[in-house]
Amino acid sequence: MKQKEKSLKYGVYSIVVSIAVIAIVVLLNVAFSRLPSTYREVDLSEQRLATLSDATKDVLHSLNRDVTMKWIVRRGQEDPTVESLLNRYAATGGHIKLEKVDPDDRPTLSREYGIDMLYNNSVVVETDLRYRYVSYTQIYVTTTDYSRNDDGEQTTTFEGEQALTSAVHYVTTEKLPVAYALTGHGETELSDSFVKMILTLNVEMKTLAFEGTPTVPDDCDFLFVNTPVRDFTEAEADAVLAYLKKGGRMFLITLPIEVLNGGEERVNIGRVAAAYGLKELPGVIMEGDSNYYYSQAPIYYLLPDLVPHKTTDALINSGYAAFLPFCGAVTKTDDASADLTITELIRSSDKSYLKLGDGEIIEREEGDVGGPFSIALYSEAADESALLWVTSSYLPSEYCDTYSGGANSTLFLNFVNAVSRAEGSMEIGVKDLTERKLYVSASAKTIWTVALIGVAVLVIGVCVFVLVRRNRR
């Protein structure tokens, strides 16, 4: 009888302990599910795809208005990395509200936001000021690099954080920087793709044609002059210099006069440049080092050196080179003011040389001026006015950008960002997806849930086993 009572006692005890264990596990699971997504989700990818950078966190913590992120996704087709990244935005700073919108439930969505092509797992970032559509193709960006072989290498990068943080800055900034593209001198118009790239820096683009008495508008943050065929007039040069003396900034792209069809000698443009200690040298740069020009191409299709600077460092570290045909040379004037800070950004090799004439003879001859030569110089004055001069109009070229693996567009945007002082282009690195990715999200049974519950059950089970064994003795 006593043995039966003892067995019954142990049986009841075991049942009570088991119920307690189950209750604790349930409570742990409930408590864990209520934690912010930042703690429930673990980014185990080498590239840390869903981890916010310090630059993004600074932007989110400094917000003074509410931002809505509308995640456009069909049910059951959620991208786990995009989901986790958006959850982390919503969990940081307190001003981000995340809404999930199924386009099948809201067929007017494209029309509401003027979206031509609506991709699944895209995002609309919106405030009371304005909105921006961040397409899935801006989050996962695929490019083809022809610089390494003729067939091209496709690479996909994850640029979700870069695109979303830029969008947040765009929709929350009261006044955006304004760039004026000068016209009226045969300037080359930027392609739509390069204009869209500039907009990602949160820079507003306008055009300027000097008429009557030339003046540069007061709201101009920087003046963009892209490959003028004809020179400025004296009055136009005076207007540009007056603008620069008030702290204005200018981004000038040129081609050697020898290459331009009907190009005029740039006397007045040269006068503007001379105020910033810069002048161009006559001729087209030819490369004598096969490592510095494109294989199976003429020796004036350059792959020049990028000089370490905040605008070039990322490309240098990644081993990329800009592809710049028909480069001229720019140099510092002998009488450049000591108040100017002149920085070299791109240069040719020491085996390069300048060639004058019609281009029929490109081999080096006696009397040719030898390199290296500066292809891009950035001159900044003490009053923060500046002139950035690049001597190849192929920097913002879609063709050359394709063959450089995107290096040309990256360099161009970095130059625009430097000249405009746009705050929307933070140093947020893109993340290459060619390496193996391991990611655990809250939508699945996360590793944290499994680990915590497993450890809890194990610890409690061991305790129960020890107690029961002791009581039986």
C-alpha positions in Angstrom: 0.0 0.0 0.0 2.8 2.4 0.9 4.6 1.5 -2.3 1.4 2.4 -4.3 1.0 5.7 -2.5 4.7 6.5 -3.1 4.3 5.7 -6.8 1.2 7.8 -7.0 3.0 10.7 -5.3 5.9 10.5 -7.8 3.4 10.3 -10.7 1.5 13.4 -9.6 4.8 15.1 -9.0 6.0 14.3 -12.5 2.8 15.5 -14.0 2.9 18.8 -12.1 6.5 19.3 -13.1 5.8 18.5 -16.8 2.9 20.9 -16.8 5.2 23.6 -15.3 7.8 22.9 -18.0 5.2 23.2 -20.7 3.9 26.4 -19.2 7.4 27.9 -19.0 8.1 27.0 -22.6 4.8 28.6 -23.8 5.5 31.7 -21.7 9.1 32.0 -23.2 7.7 31.6 -26.7 5.1 34.3 -26.1 7.6 36.6 -24.5 10.1 36.0 -27.3 7.5 36.7 -30.0 6.8 40.1 -28.5 10.3 41.2 -28.6 11.2 43.8 -31.3 12.2 42.2 -34.6 15.7 43.5 -34.1 16.2 41.0 -31.3 14.0 38.2 -32.8 15.9 38.1 -36.1 19.5 37.2 -36.5 21.5 38.1 -39.6 24.0 35.4 -40.1 25.0 36.2 -43.6 28.7 37.0 -44.2 27.5 40.3 -45.9 25.1 41.1 -43.0 22.4 42.0 -45.6 19.7 43.0 -43.1 22.0 44.8 -40.6 21.7 48.6 -40.6 24.9 50.7 -40.8 25.8 53.4 -38.3 25.1 56.0 -41.0 21.5 54.7 -41.4 20.9 54.6 -37.7 22.1 58.2 -37.4 19.6 59.2 -40.1 16.7 57.3 -38.4 17.5 58.7 -34.9 17.6 62.3 -36.2 14.2 62.2 -37.9 11.7 64.8 -36.8 8.7 63.7 -38.9 7.0 60.3 -39.4 7.8 58.1 -42.4 5.6 55.4 -43.8 7.2 52.5 -45.6 4.7 50.6 -47.8 6.0 47.2 -48.5 4.4 46.1 -51.8 4.3 42.3 -51.8 1.8 39.5 -52.7 0.9 37.1 -49.9 3.2 34.2 -49.7 5.9 35.9 -51.9 7.7 37.8 -49.2 11.5 38.1 -49.6 12.9 37.3 -46.1 15.9 39.6 -46.4 13.7 42.5 -47.5 11.3 41.7 -44.7 14.0 41.7 -42.0 15.6 44.9 -43.3 12.2 46.7 -43.3 11.5 45.4 -39.7 14.8 46.9 -38.6 14.0 50.3 -40.1 10.7 50.2 -38.2 12.4 49.2 -35.0 14.9 52.0 -35.1 14.3 55.7 -34.2 10.6 55.5 -33.6 9.5 57.5 -36.7 9.2 54.6 -39.3 5.8 53.0 -39.7 5.8 49.8 -41.8 2.7 48.9 -43.9 2.3 45.7 -45.9 0.3 46.2 -49.1 -0.9 43.4 -51.4 -1.1 44.9 -54.9 -3.9 42.4 -55.7 -6.0 44.0 -53.0 -5.2 47.5 -54.2 -5.1 47.5 -58.0 -4.9 51.3 -58.2 -1.5 51.4 -56.5 0.5 52.0 -59.7 -1.7 54.9 -60.7 -1.6 56.4 -57.2 2.2 56.7 -57.2 2.8 57.0 -60.9 4.7 53.7 -61.1 5.3 52.3 -64.6 6.5 48.9 -63.6 5.4 47.6 -60.2 7.7 44.9 -58.9 6.9 42.5 -56.0 8.9 43.2 -52.8 9.3 46.9 -53.7 8.8 49.8 -51.2 7.1 53.2 -51.3 8.7 55.6 -48.8 6.4 58.5 -48.0 5.9 61.5 -45.8 3.6 64.6 -45.9 6.3 66.3 -48.1 6.8 63.7 -50.9 7.3 60.1 -51.7 9.8 57.8 -53.5 9.3 54.4 -55.1 12.1 52.0 -54.4 11.9 49.2 -56.9 13.0 45.6 -56.2 15.5 46.2 -59.0 17.1 48.9 -56.9 17.3 46.6 -53.9 18.9 43.7 -55.8 21.0 45.3 -58.5 22.5 43.1 -61.3 25.3 44.4 -63.5 27.4 42.9 -66.3 31.1 43.7 -66.1 32.9 43.4 -69.4 36.2 44.7 -68.1 37.5 41.3 -67.1 36.4 39.3 -70.2 34.6 39.8 -73.5 31.6 37.6 -72.4 31.0 39.7 -69.3 30.6 38.7 -65.7 27.2 39.2 -64.0 27.2 40.2 -60.4 24.3 40.9 -58.1 24.6 43.3 -55.2 22.2 43.9 -52.4 21.7 47.7 -52.2 18.5 47.8 -50.1 19.9 49.8 -47.3 21.5 52.3 -49.6 18.2 52.8 -51.6 15.9 53.0 -48.6 18.1 55.3 -46.5 18.4 57.6 -49.5 14.6 57.5 -49.9 14.1 58.3 -46.2 16.4 61.3 -46.5 14.7 62.5 -49.7 11.2 62.4 -48.3 12.2 64.1 -45.0 14.4 66.9 -46.3 12.7 70.3 -46.5 15.1 71.8 -49.2 17.0 69.5 -51.6 20.3 70.6 -53.3 19.7 72.0 -56.8 22.0 71.4 -59.8 21.7 73.4 -63.0 22.9 71.8 -66.2 24.1 74.6 -68.5 22.9 74.6 -72.1 23.5 76.8 -75.1 27.1 75.8 -76.0 26.5 72.4 -77.6 26.7 70.6 -74.2 26.0 66.9 -74.1 22.7 66.0 -72.4 22.9 63.3 -69.7 21.1 60.1 -70.5 17.9 59.3 -68.5 19.7 56.6 -66.5 22.4 59.0 -65.3 19.8 61.7 -64.4 18.0 59.0 -62.4 21.3 58.2 -60.7 21.7 61.8 -59.7 18.2 61.9 -58.2 19.2 59.0 -55.9 21.6 61.4 -54.3 18.6 63.6 -53.6 19.8 66.3 -55.9 17.2 68.1 -58.0 18.2 68.7 -61.6 17.3 71.8 -63.6 18.5 73.3 -66.9 20.0 76.8 -67.4 20.3 78.7 -70.6 22.0 82.1 -70.5 19.7 84.7 -72.1 20.0 88.4 -72.1 22.2 89.4 -69.2 23.7 86.0 -68.0 23.2 85.1 -64.3 23.3 81.9 -62.3 20.1 81.4 -60.2 20.4 82.0 -56.4 19.2 78.5 -55.6 22.0 76.8 -57.6 24.0 74.6 -55.4 26.3 73.6 -58.2 26.6 74.3 -61.9 27.0 71.3 -64.2 28.8 71.9 -67.6 29.0 68.7 -69.7 31.2 68.8 -72.7 30.6 72.3 -74.2 31.5 72.5 -77.9 31.5 76.3 -77.9 33.3 78.6 -75.5 31.5 80.9 -73.0 31.2 84.5 -73.9 33.0 87.0 -71.8 29.7 88.0 -70.1 28.9 84.4 -69.4 32.3 83.7 -67.9 31.9 86.8 -65.7 28.5 85.5 -64.5 29.9 82.1 -63.6 32.9 83.7 -61.8 30.4 86.0 -59.8 28.4 82.9 -58.8 31.6 81.0 -57.7 32.8 84.0 -55.7 29.6 83.7 -53.6 30.5 80.2 -52.6 29.2 78.5 -55.7 30.5 75.2 -57.1 31.0 73.9 -60.6 31.4 70.4 -62.2 33.1 70.7 -65.6 33.5 67.9 -68.1 35.4 68.5 -71.3 36.9 66.7 -74.3 40.2 67.7 -75.9 39.5 70.3 -78.6 41.3 68.0 -81.1 38.4 65.5 -80.7 35.5 67.9 -80.8 33.9 68.5 -84.2 34.0 72.2 -84.6 35.2 72.8 -81.1 36.4 76.3 -80.2 39.4 77.2 -78.1 38.2 77.6 -74.5 39.5 81.0 -73.7 36.7 82.1 -71.4 36.1 78.7 -69.9 39.8 78.7 -69.3 39.5 82.1 -67.5 37.0 80.5 -65.1 39.3 77.6 -64.5 42.3 79.8 -64.0 40.6 81.4 -61.0 40.8 78.0 -59.4 44.4 77.4 -60.4 43.6 75.0 -63.3 44.4 74.9 -67.0 44.3 72.3 -69.7 47.2 71.1 -71.9 46.7 70.7 -75.7 46.5 67.2 -77.1 44.9 63.8 -76.4 46.5 61.4 -74.0 47.9 58.2 -75.5 49.0 55.3 -73.2 52.3 53.6 -73.6 51.6 51.0 -70.9 49.2 48.2 -72.0 47.9 47.9 -68.4 46.4 51.4 -68.7 44.3 51.1 -71.8 41.5 48.7 -72.8 42.6 45.5 -74.5 42.1 45.2 -78.2 41.3 48.9 -78.3 43.2 52.0 -79.4 45.8 53.3 -77.0 43.6 56.4 -76.2 40.8 54.2 -74.6 42.2 54.6 -71.2 41.9 52.7 -67.9 43.7 55.3 -65.8 44.8 55.2 -62.2 42.3 56.4 -59.5 44.1 58.5 -56.9 43.1 57.8 -53.3 40.4 60.2 -52.2 37.0 59.8 -50.5 35.4 59.8 -54.0 37.7 57.0 -55.3 38.6 54.9 -52.3 35.7 52.4 -52.6 36.5 51.7 -56.3 40.2 51.3 -55.6 39.6 48.9 -52.8 37.3 46.8 -55.0 39.8 46.7 -57.8 37.7 48.6 -60.4 38.9 51.0 -63.0 37.0 53.7 -64.9 36.9 53.4 -68.7 37.7 56.8 -70.3 38.4 57.2 -74.0 39.7 60.5 -75.5 41.2 62.0 -72.4 42.7 65.4 -72.2 45.2 66.7 -69.6 44.5 69.3 -66.9 47.2 70.7 -64.7 47.8 73.3 -62.0 48.7 76.8 -63.1 52.0 78.4 -62.0 50.3 81.2 -60.2 47.6 79.2 -58.4 46.6 80.8 -55.2 47.9 79.4 -52.0 44.3 79.5 -50.6 43.3 76.7 -53.1 43.4 73.1 -52.2 43.9 71.2 -55.5 43.5 67.4 -55.4 44.3 65.0 -58.2 41.6 62.3 -58.6 42.5 60.5 -61.9 45.8 60.2 -63.7 47.5 58.4 -66.6 50.7 56.3 -66.3 54.2 57.6 -66.5 54.5 56.0 -70.0 51.6 58.1 -71.4 52.2 61.1 -73.7 50.2 63.9 -75.4 49.4 63.8 -79.1 48.5 66.8 -81.1 47.0 66.9 -84.6 44.3 65.0 -86.4 45.0 61.6 -84.8 46.4 59.9 -87.9 49.7 59.2 -86.1 49.3 57.9 -82.5 52.7 56.4 -82.0 55.1 58.3 -79.7 57.4 60.6 -81.6 60.3 62.8 -80.5 58.9 66.0 -79.0 55.7 64.5 -77.6 55.2 65.6 -74.0 55.4 62.7 -71.6 53.2 61.8 -68.6 51.9 61.1 -66.1 49.0 63.5 -66.7 46.0 64.6 -64.5 42.7 63.6 -66.0 40.6 65.0 -63.1 41.4 67.7 -60.6 39.3 69.1 -57.8 40.1 72.6 -56.7 38.5 74.0 -53.5 38.8 77.5 -52.2 38.8 78.8 -48.6 35.2 80.1 -49.1 34.1 76.6 -49.9 33.6 77.4 -53.6 35.0 74.7 -55.9 35.7 73.5 -59.4 35.9 69.8 -60.3 37.2 69.2 -63.8 37.2 65.9 -65.7 38.7 65.8 -69.2 36.8 62.9 -70.7 33.1 63.2 -71.6 32.9 59.4 -71.5 32.7 59.4 -67.7 28.9 59.6 -67.8 28.6 57.2 -70.7 26.3 54.2 -70.5 28.5 52.3 -73.0 31.6 52.9 -71.0 29.8 52.3 -67.7 28.8 48.8 -68.9 32.4 48.0 -69.8 33.7 49.3 -66.5 31.3 47.2 -64.5 29.6 50.3 -63.1 32.8 52.0 -62.1 32.1 55.1 -64.4 28.7 55.7 -62.9 29.9 55.2 -59.3 32.8 57.6 -59.9 30.5 60.2 -61.5 28.0 60.0 -58.7 30.8 60.4 -56.1 32.0 63.5 -57.9 28.4 64.9 -58.0 28.1 64.2 -54.3 31.3 65.9 -53.5 30.5 69.0 -55.5 26.9 69.3 -54.4 27.7 68.4 -50.7 24.5 66.3 -50.9 23.8 64.7 -47.5 21.6 62.0 -49.1 24.5 59.9 -50.2 25.9 58.4 -47.0 28.8 56.1 -47.0 26.7 52.9 -47.1 28.4 50.0 -48.9 26.7 47.7 -51.3 26.8 44.0 -50.4 27.9 41.4 -52.9 25.7 38.3 -53.2 28.2 36.1 -54.9 29.3 34.7 -51.6 27.2 32.2 -49.7 24.2 33.7 -47.8 22.8 32.4 -44.6 19.9 34.3 -43.2 17.4 33.4 -40.4 14.1 35.4 -40.2 11.3 35.8 -37.7 8.7 34.6 -40.3 10.3 31.1 -40.0 11.0 29.4 -36.6 14.0 31.5 -35.8 17.2 30.1 -34.4 16.7 32.1 -31.2 13.4 30.6 -30.5 14.7 27.0 -31.0 17.8 27.7 -29.0 16.2 29.4 -26.0 13.3 26.9 -25.8 15.6 23.9 -26.3 18.0 25.1 -23.6 15.1 25.8 -21.2 13.6 22.3 -21.7 17.0 20.7 -21.3 17.8 22.6 -18.0 14.3 22.0 -16.5 14.4 18.3 -17.6 17.7 17.7 -15.9 16.5 19.4 -12.7 13.4 17.2 -12.7 15.4 14.0 -13.2 17.8 14.9 -10.4 15.0 15.7 -8.0 13.1 12.5 -8.8 16.2 10.4 -8.3 16.9 12.0 -5.0 13.3 11.4 -3.7 13.4 7.7 -4.7 16.5 7.2 -2.6 
